[in-house]
Amino acid sequence: MRVDVFTQVPHAFGWLTEQKPLATVLGTELELRLFNYRDTTPLRAGQVDDDPYGGGAGMVLRVDVVDAALDAVYGAERPARVVALTPQGRQLDQSLVEELATEPAIAVLSSRFEGFDERIVSHLCTDSVSIGPYVLSGGELPAMVLLDAIARRLPGALADGSGELESFSSALDGGLEYPHYTRPAEYRGWDVPDVLLSGDHGRIDAWRREQSRVRSGA
Ligand SMILES: C[S@@+](CC[C@H](N)C(=O)[O-])C[C@H]1O[C@@H](n2cnc3c(N)ncnc32)[C@H](O)[C@@H]1O
């Protein structure tokens, strides 16, 4: 899969590319390309944004700048999914992650300051996605959230088995994962549930499924 991120801060992604599981699939299952709107802007002095019509605070990312960036990278063949990251978009959940992870290529557009000229979202993008009902200062963290969540779903990203039985997976009927414990078995009077120390894998499995159901409110 190829993910192309358009951003004003490409160097922000350096940390993420060194972290597993993204680092594990980078160069094999995942190709990540970072594009800076400034490199392809048709405006002078690297300008990418402008004052909002109607007045008000903040700068707005220009539609001609984003269109030029997409033209420079893709020509006439844009990816089937072009995703604008905006707090006003569809809220990201595991099913949307799974859906995007099956695409051969996606483009992810981030903005800063006051956000996108609305024509970018309505005419240049197929999707608008929010990572939650709060406002961040830029789309770089949302893009990294989306990238990490997608990378986990790519073949070879995770150790065998660890991606199958986790929160929101079909193996848990979309519910939350059961609680985990490790050594010590007792700490300040806080005990690990006996069943987990029993060695009885049938009981352990039944206990975990019940815990998952309770946590998920099922
Ligand atoms: C300060 S925000 C703009 C907020 C916008 N003026 C509003 O009130 O909806 C700047 C940029 O950060 C990104 N961003 C901020 N919060 C986000 C969120 N919850 N999900 C996705 N992207 C977000 C988007 O790319 C957005 O255009």
The ligand as an SDF file (V2000), in Angstrom:
LIG
                    3D

 27 29  0  0  0  0  0  0  0  0999 V2000
   -6.7300   24.4480   14.0210 C   0  0  0  0  0  0  0  0  0  0  0  0
   -7.3230   23.2030   12.9430 S   0  0  0  0  0  0  0  0  0  0  0  0
   -8.6340   24.0370   12.0950 C   0  0  0  0  0  0  0  0  0  0  0  0
   -9.9420   23.9670   12.8220 C   0  0  0  0  0  0  0  0  0  0  0  0
  -11.0900   24.5790   12.0520 C   0  0  0  0  0  0  0  0  0  0  0  0
  -10.9310   26.0050   11.9690 N   0  0  0  0  0  0  0  0  0  0  0  0
  -12.3900   24.2480   12.7450 C   0  0  0  0  0  0  0  0  0  0  0  0
  -12.8140   24.9960   13.6310 O   0  0  0  0  0  0  0  0  0  0  0  0
  -12.9900   23.1900   12.4190 O   0  0  0  0  0  0  0  0  0  0  0  0
   -6.0650   23.0890   11.7400 C   0  0  0  0  0  0  0  0  0  0  0  0
   -5.9650   21.7730   11.0270 C   0  0  0  0  0  0  0  0  0  0  0  0
   -5.5840   20.7550   11.9530 O   0  0  0  0  0  0  0  0  0  0  0  0
   -6.1160   19.5000   11.5540 C   0  0  0  0  0  0  0  0  0  0  0  0
   -6.9610   18.9810   12.6420 N   0  0  0  0  0  0  0  0  0  0  0  0
   -7.1930   19.5880   13.8290 C   0  0  0  0  0  0  0  0  0  0  0  0
   -7.9760   18.8360   14.6130 N   0  0  0  0  0  0  0  0  0  0  0  0
   -8.2460   17.7020   13.9220 C   0  0  0  0  0  0  0  0  0  0  0  0
   -9.0080   16.5400   14.2020 C   0  0  0  0  0  0  0  0  0  0  0  0
   -9.6640   16.3910   15.3570 N   0  0  0  0  0  0  0  0  0  0  0  0
   -9.0430   15.5700   13.2690 N   0  0  0  0  0  0  0  0  0  0  0  0
   -8.4070   15.7220   12.0850 C   0  0  0  0  0  0  0  0  0  0  0  0
   -7.6740   16.8050   11.7620 N   0  0  0  0  0  0  0  0  0  0  0  0
   -7.5930   17.8020   12.6630 C   0  0  0  0  0  0  0  0  0  0  0  0
   -6.8950   19.7470   10.2680 C   0  0  0  0  0  0  0  0  0  0  0  0
   -6.0590   19.4540    9.1410 O   0  0  0  0  0  0  0  0  0  0  0  0
   -7.2110   21.2310   10.3820 C   0  0  0  0  0  0  0  0  0  0  0  0
   -7.4680   21.8140    9.1240 O   0  0  0  0  0  0  0  0  0  0  0  0
  1  2  1  0
  2  3  1  0
  2 10  1  0
  3  4  1  0
  4  5  1  0
  5  6  1  0
  5  7  1  0
  7  8  2  0
  7  9  1  0
 10 11  1  0
 11 12  1  0
 11 26  1  0
 12 13  1  0
 13 14  1  0
 13 24  1  0
 14 15  1  0
 14 23  1  0
 15 16  2  0
 16 17  1  0
 17 18  1  0
 17 23  2  0
 18 19  1  0
 18 20  2  0
 20 21  1  0
 21 22  2  0
 22 23  1  0
 24 25  1  0
 24 26  1  0
 26 27  1  0
M  CHG  2   2   1   9  -1
M  END
$$$$
